[in-house]
Amino acid sequence: LWRLGYCARLLKTNRFRTAASNTSFPAVWMLLAQHSGRIPGLFVVVKKNTFFTMPETVEDKTNPELYLPHPGVRGMTVLNREAFKRTVVVPALKVKKEIVSSVLKSLKQSVLQRPGLKRVVEDPEDEDSRFVILDPHKIPEFSLGESEQQVLKQLNVHPAVSKYHLELTYENFKSEEILRAVLPEGQEVTSGFSRVGHIAHLNLRDHQLPYRHLIGQVIMDKNPGITCVVNKTNIIDSTYRNFEMEVLAGENNLVTKVKENNIAYELDFSKVYWNPRLSTEHGRIVELLKPGDVLFDVFAGIGPFAIPAARRKCRVFANDLNPESYTWLLHNCKLNKVDTKVKAFNMDGRDFLRGPVREELSKELPLLKEEQKTAFHIVMNLPALAVEFLDVFRHLLVGEPCSPAGLPTVHCYGFSKHSSPARDIQERAEASLGTSLAGRCSTFLVRNVAPNKEMLCLSFQVPADVLYKRPCPDEAKPASKRLCTSQDSSEEKLLS
């Protein structure tokens, strides 16, 4: 009773938060489970929100050994699959083999549902009978309820529940169960990874590193198609946006093939940047494009924006500073048969904007007519630095502004740890552009990168007064011309 009162006080202080649709009763029992350590009949469900999640673990407090590997595996650093074997006692019904299917159908809520374990096993003492394995979580006291007994009575099956000795092996345990049994108690278990073709990519914490090779082997064992597991060993701080990694298990082959939005890409994961979590964002931007539009991809990588845009019959100019990314970009353009529609460059982003982008816009924008529907899009997917490149748009073009509809639309990505990330990225963009974007931009939350760190996309049409520098009038006086030339020179120095 004292614990119940203590837990009620905890609930009032919001240390345990439940959804509005939940009652406080389960919450109190969950808290009692944390503070008393044992509550008969309580099933605790542990969930992890991850990109590739392992199946959730269900722990039965009435039988703490059920579905848990042998306790002797605790602290193991080199995987020994034989050490995970153990035998547990589970409820079972003995039935004639002719009516097994009827029993399974009638007791489907009480029959064992765990993947990888047989629900029907032979009776070694009676070849005409079978044992139907029941779920120990549903039949904790080895006795059926009245409704189940009535069902069995109609099928002429004796309702007595037998105790069946079920042997569990390494193959029967889930990834999280294995790792939870191996790592020291109370420490976080790796429960998710990114999959890039045949490669599983982990970001292990420091306390998990002594077990890294075992973790890698378990991930590979439990996920068909994974033949290589790597762990990132440093942050993405290089010029080329790649990172060092260690192969934990499997083949040392980091050249892989991936498929995103029905388009195939090939890449060397150790030398180029690829993030499978961005597939939805790639698709979102490409959906904004129409046939005949022009896309300038400033930090193109291996082509996840450029190639689908080209397949959409857009004209594409794609650039990346990383020579490896440039090589794989060319390769993937040929792979997807759009190499004639994509002009690829291996340049610094600023040089690309001041070179090919300026040249193309200077040529195309004056020719636009009001009735023409061609749109120009500039994608800048370098979230760590892209906002700092926006100053390049200041007076990028010279002459009279084109019609407002022809002004290029920029999709600039950035990270923010600010309490108001949308406002933060807009203000930083405004500082680079030297003008306000109030009412002239939209912000899209792409994903949560880490606690208190968001990735966003800021989209806006470059204002004409930012993009264009008006030439000095021909009729200006010589002194004015000299003043204009001096001002232009000063501006060029400032921009460079």
Helices and strands as residue ranges (DSSP letters): H 2-12, H 24-36, E 43-46, E 57-60, G 71-73, G 81-84, E 86-96, G 97-99, H 100-106, E 120-123, E 126-133, H 146-154, E 162-168, G 170-172, H 175-182, E 194-196, E 199-202, G 206-211, H 212-222, E 228-232, E 245-250, E 255-260, E 263-268, G 276-278, H 279-287, E 294-297, H 306-311, E 315-319, H 323-335, E 342-345, H 349-352, I 353-357, H 358-364, G 365-367, E 376-380, G 386-393, E 397-398, G 404-406, E 409-416, H 421-433, E 441-450, E 453-461, H 464-467, E 468-469, H 478-495
